Amino acid sequence: MRGIFITGTDTGVGKTFVGAALVALLRERGIDVGVMKPAETGVEDPGTPLYSEDAARLVAAAGVEDPPDLVVPYRLREPLAPAVAAELEGRTISSEAVLSAYAELQSRHEFLIVEGAGGLAVPFNEDLNMAGLAGALDLPLLVVSPTGLGAINGSVLTVEYARAHGLDIVGILLNMRRKVPDLAEHTNPRVIARLTGVQIYGPLDLLAFTEDPGSPGAREIVEAVRRACPRLVEDLAASG
């Protein structure tokens, strides 16, 4: 394993924040980590040859100087599934271009963290969804999920879908979503572990991954992942 593909049970569950934290923690162990966001949507000015928001956060954590077109080959305006956003712009997302960028990043770094868009069934282009993209990159999955009500269904469905597509799963990383954890947040981790047979990491002791005032900063997120997921960081470092 020379990398992981970070997916989520839904959009907005904290994939980028978790990815950036893992990058920072692996760098602390002396590992050269590269990052990639094959397609990012909801980009205000996709024609500008700069890192888009999620990609910029990952790049800042990694401290790399890889060209934007390698890190985020497709930047799209509408906040939709990549295939849909590309179609609205009259563009085609090339699997070959993404795989070529990925191969170049592999040659530059010891370990790669790749972040998908939304969940596994989200269409990436005309040929692949996110599960297919992870398979094409030959990367195991780290699934990011909320901890509270609904997490069981989302986690189980994601794991079953991944297995049906022949994907390996490193684990499920759970977030904390409420100031005072409710009963679902207390009981869901062990239920999800039992139903999926997948390693559970977390829950993180953070309220949310948002840009709202008072939301956790980059260092706070790194420390939360360090506290909640020491085994995950150790396993990734050993594989790198």
N, C-alpha and C positions, 0 to 999 in steps of 0.2 A: 504494500500500500504506500504510494507516494503522494497521496492526497485524499480529500474527501469532497463530496458534493453535498452542500447544505440545502435541504428542502424544508418545507413547512406543511403543516396540516391545513393551512389557509394562508392568505396574504396578511401582512401586517402582524406577524407573530414574533418578530424580532430576529429574523435570519441574519440580517446585516450586522446587527449589534453583536450577536453571538459569534459570527464569523470573525469580526474585527478583534473581539476579545481573545479568541483562540489564536489568531495570528500573533497578537502581542505576547501571549503566554508561551507560544512556541519559540518566538524570537528570543525570549529571555533564556531559553535553553540552548541558544546558539544555532538554531536551525534557520536556514535561509528559506523563507516562505514567500511564494508568489501567490497572487490573487487573480481571480477572474470572475466577471459577471457577464456571461455570454450575450445577454440582451437585457437592457434596462428600459422600461417604459415609463411614461409620465415625465419625460425629460423636456423642460421648457424650451430649450434651443438645441435640438438634436444635431443641427448642422455644425455647431461649434466643436472643433477638434479638442475637447477637454474631457476629463473624467466626469461622468454624471454623478449624482449625489451618492448613491450606494457604493459605486465603484470608488469614488473619492475617499469614502470612509475606510474602505478596505485597504486602499493604497496607503493612506496615512498611517494605518496600523502596521503595515508591512514595511514601510520606509523604502519602497522600491521606486525605480524610475522607468519602468516599462512603459512603452508608448500606449496612449489611450486606446488605439485601435486593436491592440493585443488584449488589453485588460477588459474592455467592453466593446466588442466588435460592432454591436448594433445598439444604437441609441434612438429611441422612438418617442414620439410626442405624446400620444394618447395613453392614459393609464389603464391599459387593457392587456390581455394576453399578448405575448410578442407576435404570434402569427397574425392576430387580428389587427394589432396596431400597425404592423408592417403592410398589411393589405390595404388599409385605409390611406397609407402614404404612397401606394403604388410600388412598394419595394418587396423584394424577396429575401428572406433570410437563408443564406447558404450554409448548409451543414459543413461543406468542405472548408469554407472560410473559417468557421469556428474551430474545426478540428485542427486546421493549420495554425491558428493562433495559439491554441492549447499546446500543440507540439512545440512551438517556439518557446512558450513559457516554461514547459517541462525542461527544455534544454538549459534554461537560465537559472532554475531554482531546484532545491532539494525536495521541496514539498509544495503542493498547490492546494489552496482552498478555493473551491468554485461555488458560487451562490446561484441557485436557480431563481425562477420567478414564480411566486405563488406555490401551488402544490404540484404533485407529480402528474396529474392528468391535464394540466394546462398546456395547450398547444404551443410548441416552440416555433415550428414552421409547418410547411405542408406535409412533411414526412415524419416529424418527430414531435412527441410531447416531452415534458420534462423528464419522465422516466426513461424515454428513449434516448434523450440527450445524455443522461447520467450513464446509461449503458454504453453509448458510443464513446464516452470518455473513459469508460472502464473504471469508474470510481464508486466506492461504497458510499452509503447515505448516512448523514446525520440528520434526523428529523427534529425540527423545532416545533413545539406544541404549547399552547396555553395549558394551565394546570387545572382550571376550574370546570364548571359545568359544560359539557360538550366535548371535553378532551378525550374521553374514552372512545366515543364514536369516531372522531377525527383521527385519532392515533391508530386504532385498529384498522380502519379502512385504508389508511396510508400504508401501513405495514403489509396488509394483504395485497394491495395493489403492487407494491414494490416486489414482493415475492413472486407474484404472478408474472412479473416482467424480468425475473431472474436477477434481481439486484440484491446485493449484500447490504446489511444495515449495521452500522457501528453502534447506534443506540438512538434513544429518544431523549431530547433535552427539554425539560419542562420549565416554564416560567411561572412566576407568581404574578397574579393579576389584580388582587384586591389588597387594600390596606390591612384589613383583618381577614385572614384566610377563612373561608367558609368550610362547611363539612365536605363538600365535593373536593376542594383543594387538599384536604387532609387525607381523603380516602382514595382519590383517583390514581396516584402514583403506583400503589401496590396492585390495584385492579388492572391498570394498563400493563404492568409487568407480567401479571399472571396470564392475561388474555393474549399477549403478543409474544411472550418469551424473549423479549428484547431487553437489553440493558437500559435501565432508566438512569438518567443523570439529572441532578437538581432535586427539587425545584429551586430556581434562583430566588434569592431574597430581594427582589426588585418589584416595584409596583407595576411598571409598564415600560415599553420601549417606544417612546413617543418624543416629539419635538416640543411638547408643551412645557411652559415654564415649570421648573422644579423637577423635571424628569431627569433620570440618572445621566451623568456625564460619562465620557469614555473610560476614565480611570475607575469610576464606581462600577461600571459594568465588568471591566476586567477583573476587579477584585471579587465581584459576586460570582463570576464563573470560576475563579481560582478556588473560592471557598466551597462551592457546590459541586464542582466537577474535577477534583484532583486526579481521579483515575482516568478520566477522558483525556486530560492533557498528557498524562504519563504514557498512555497507550499510543496516542498520536505521535508523541516525541520518539517513542521507541520504534514506531513504524517508519518515521522519517529518517 
